[in-house]
Amino acid sequence: MQSPTTTFLLLEQAKAGDNPALSRAFERTRRRLAVLVHCKLSPRTSDFADVEDIVQETCLRAFRDIHSFTYQSPGAFMRWLSTIADHVIVDRVRYQNRARRAGDDVPFRSESNPHGPDPATSATPSRLFAQQQAVEQLLARLDALPEDARQLILMAKLEGLSTAEIAAHLGKSREAVAVLLFRAVQRFRNVLATERP
């Protein structure tokens, strides 16, 4: 096992009952998770509100199941959240017009539910707006890339897969994936360069 990351330390604190540590871990990954969810959704269902709903549901499920998470390597937490997001998306599609089954949602603390968890974030509206703008700008930049380049960047930079894991997924050599990833990052940088005055 590689040396632990800051995320690892936050998750260990969260497993020991430190809910603010878990909130900080979610905040560290929230933007990457929002971009990943956006790219996983079909074009007809990917408006920003749906992305935020899915990210929130993903965080709630992760909060509920944090004790089942096992650290394996850097990036393991993001891969775990990505898997949970996959399940949330499938559930949304499957149960879109049906009533949600009891027990799926984690209700926040209220008068009627005094033992529920506190909300995971205390972000102000201006911070939320700034985060939303940053995510929308990143999504627009990713959408400007060809599909193959976008997928490589998502697998490497957002899901945290190694070049060997991407190569196995794509059925290519690790060296070929490294070259393709380099070219995809170069294209992304070119998109950024054309935006700057």
Backbone torsions as a table, in degrees:
resi	resn	phi	psi	omega
1	MET	NA	137.7	178.5
2	GLN	-74.4	169.7	-178.9
3	SER	-64.9	146.4	-176.3
4	PRO	-67.2	149.4	178.1
5	THR	-99.1	173.7	176.3
6	THR	-60.0	-39.8	177.7
7	THR	-60.3	-41.9	178.1
8	PHE	-57.9	-46.4	-179.0
9	LEU	-63.2	-41.9	177.7
10	LEU	-61.5	-40.8	-178.6
11	LEU	-69.7	-35.9	175.8
12	GLU	-64.4	-39.9	176.5
13	GLN	-64.5	-39.8	-179.8
14	ALA	-64.9	-40.7	178.4
15	LYS	-64.4	-25.6	178.3
16	ALA	-84.8	3.2	175.2
17	GLY	105.6	5.0	-179.5
18	ASP	-87.9	91.4	-177.9
19	ASN	-63.2	-37.5	176.0
20	PRO	-59.7	-32.7	177.5
21	ALA	-64.7	-39.8	177.6
22	LEU	-65.9	-39.4	176.6
23	SER	-60.7	-41.0	178.5
24	ARG	-66.0	-37.7	177.7
25	ALA	-64.1	-40.8	177.6
26	PHE	-64.2	-42.1	-179.2
27	GLU	-62.6	-35.0	179.5
28	ARG	-65.8	-27.9	-174.8
29	THR	-110.3	-5.9	-171.7
30	ARG	-59.1	-45.4	-178.0
31	ARG	-65.5	-45.9	178.8
32	ARG	-61.9	-39.1	179.4
33	LEU	-65.9	-39.4	179.2
34	ALA	-63.4	-41.7	178.1
35	VAL	-65.4	-43.4	179.7
36	LEU	-61.5	-45.1	178.6
37	VAL	-62.0	-43.6	179.1
38	HIS	-56.6	-43.4	-178.0
39	CYS	-73.5	-23.2	178.9
40	LYS	-81.9	-23.6	-178.6
41	LEU	-76.8	151.8	174.7
42	SER	-72.7	156.8	-176.7
43	PRO	-57.7	-33.1	-176.3
44	ARG	-76.8	-15.5	-179.1
45	THR	-115.5	10.5	-171.5
46	SER	-101.3	42.9	172.4
47	ASP	-76.4	160.1	-169.6
48	PHE	-61.5	-35.2	-179.6
49	ALA	-62.1	-41.4	178.0
50	ASP	-63.3	-39.1	178.5
51	VAL	-61.0	-47.7	-180.0
52	GLU	-63.7	-38.9	177.0
53	ASP	-60.9	-43.2	-178.3
54	ILE	-69.5	-40.1	176.9
55	VAL	-62.0	-43.7	179.5
56	GLN	-63.0	-45.1	178.8
57	GLU	-63.0	-38.5	177.7
58	THR	-61.7	-44.9	179.0
59	CYS	-64.5	-39.1	178.7
60	LEU	-63.9	-43.6	178.8
61	ARG	-66.9	-38.6	177.5
62	ALA	-64.4	-40.4	176.7
63	PHE	-58.2	-45.5	-178.1
64	ARG	-64.9	-36.4	-172.6
65	ASP	-108.6	18.4	-174.4
66	ILE	-58.0	-29.4	-178.5
67	HIS	-72.0	-15.2	177.4
68	SER	-89.3	-8.2	179.9
69	PHE	-75.6	135.6	177.4
70	THR	-123.3	123.0	178.1
71	TYR	-70.5	128.4	177.9
72	GLN	-117.7	-38.2	-179.1
73	SER	-166.4	167.5	174.4
74	PRO	-56.1	135.9	-177.6
75	GLY	95.2	-8.3	-177.5
76	ALA	-64.2	-37.7	-178.8
77	PHE	-64.8	-43.0	179.2
78	MET	-65.2	-40.3	177.4
79	ARG	-63.7	-38.6	179.0
80	TRP	-65.4	-44.8	177.5
81	LEU	-63.1	-37.4	178.4
82	SER	-62.8	-40.6	177.7
83	THR	-65.2	-42.8	177.4
84	ILE	-62.2	-42.5	178.5
85	ALA	-60.6	-39.1	176.4
86	ASP	-57.3	-45.4	-179.8
87	HIS	-65.8	-39.3	179.0
88	VAL	-63.8	-43.0	179.6
89	ILE	-62.8	-45.0	178.6
90	VAL	-61.2	-43.3	178.5
91	ASP	-62.6	-41.4	179.3
92	ARG	-61.7	-43.8	-180.0
93	VAL	-67.3	-44.6	-176.4
94	ARG	-66.8	-39.1	-173.9
95	TYR	-112.3	25.0	-174.1
96	GLN	-53.4	-43.8	-176.6
97	ASN	-106.8	12.6	179.1
98	ARG	-108.3	158.3	176.1
99	ALA	-69.7	141.2	179.4
100	ARG	-67.6	140.0	177.6
101	ARG	-69.7	145.5	179.3
102	ALA	-63.2	139.1	177.1
103	GLY	97.1	-13.6	179.8
104	ASP	-73.3	-35.2	-177.0
105	ASP	-92.5	149.3	175.1
106	VAL	-104.0	103.0	-177.6
107	PRO	-71.9	142.5	178.2
108	PHE	-75.2	165.9	178.9
109	ARG	-63.1	133.5	178.1
110	SER	-156.1	-179.1	177.9
111	GLU	-61.7	-38.8	-179.1
112	SER	-80.9	-14.3	179.9
113	ASN	-136.6	71.5	-173.3
114	PRO	-67.7	-16.1	-177.8
115	HIS	-102.1	5.9	179.2
116	GLY	-70.8	165.6	-179.3
117	PRO	-75.4	157.0	172.7
118	ASP	-72.9	155.1	175.1
119	PRO	-56.9	147.2	-174.7
120	ALA	-72.8	-14.6	-176.2
121	THR	-138.0	151.4	174.3
122	SER	-123.2	32.2	-177.3
123	ALA	-65.9	144.2	177.8
124	THR	-82.1	160.6	178.4
125	PRO	-56.9	-37.7	-179.9
126	SER	-67.0	-38.4	176.2
127	ARG	-65.4	-43.4	178.6
128	LEU	-61.6	-41.5	178.8
129	PHE	-64.0	-43.3	179.4
130	ALA	-64.0	-41.4	177.3
131	GLN	-63.2	-42.3	180.0
132	GLN	-62.7	-42.4	178.7
133	GLN	-63.6	-42.4	-179.8
134	ALA	-63.9	-41.7	178.7
135	VAL	-64.9	-43.3	-179.6
136	GLU	-64.1	-37.8	177.4
137	GLN	-66.1	-42.9	178.6
138	LEU	-64.0	-41.0	178.6
139	LEU	-63.5	-40.7	178.7
140	ALA	-63.7	-39.4	178.6
141	ARG	-66.8	-42.3	178.1
142	LEU	-65.5	-38.1	179.4
143	ASP	-66.0	-22.5	178.7
144	ALA	-75.6	-12.5	-179.8
145	LEU	-86.4	154.8	171.1
146	PRO	-62.1	154.2	-175.3
147	GLU	-55.3	-45.1	-177.2
148	ASP	-64.6	-39.7	178.2
149	ALA	-66.8	-41.9	179.2
150	ARG	-61.1	-45.0	-178.6
151	GLN	-63.5	-40.7	177.7
152	LEU	-61.6	-44.5	179.7
153	ILE	-64.7	-40.3	179.2
154	LEU	-63.0	-45.4	-178.9
155	MET	-64.8	-43.1	-175.2
156	ALA	-79.4	-46.5	-171.2
157	LYS	-93.4	-30.2	-178.0
158	LEU	-98.9	-44.8	179.2
159	GLU	-82.9	-16.3	176.6
160	GLY	75.9	24.6	179.6
161	LEU	-76.6	145.9	176.1
162	SER	-78.7	167.2	178.7
163	THR	-63.5	-32.7	177.8
164	ALA	-65.9	-41.7	178.8
165	GLU	-67.0	-39.6	177.8
166	ILE	-65.4	-42.0	179.2
167	ALA	-59.9	-42.9	178.8
168	ALA	-64.5	-39.3	-179.7
169	HIS	-66.8	-39.3	-176.1
170	LEU	-91.4	-11.4	-177.7
171	GLY	73.3	33.4	179.6
172	LYS	-123.6	168.5	176.8
173	SER	-74.8	158.1	179.3
174	ARG	-62.9	-38.2	179.9
175	GLU	-64.7	-42.1	179.1
176	ALA	-63.2	-41.4	178.7
177	VAL	-64.8	-39.0	179.4
178	ALA	-61.8	-41.9	178.8
179	VAL	-66.8	-45.3	-179.9
180	LEU	-62.6	-40.1	178.9
181	LEU	-65.8	-41.7	177.3
182	PHE	-58.5	-45.6	-179.9
183	ARG	-65.4	-37.8	179.0
184	ALA	-64.5	-41.9	178.5
185	VAL	-65.8	-39.0	176.8
186	GLN	-61.1	-43.2	177.9
187	ARG	-61.6	-41.3	178.8
188	PHE	-62.7	-42.2	178.0
189	ARG	-63.6	-36.2	177.7
190	ASN	-64.9	-37.8	176.7
191	VAL	-62.2	-43.4	179.0
192	LEU	-64.3	-39.9	-177.7
193	ALA	-65.8	-34.4	-179.9
194	THR	-73.5	-20.5	179.4
195	GLU	-80.7	-27.4	-176.2
196	ARG	-77.1	140.3	179.6
197	PRO	-70.6	NA	NA
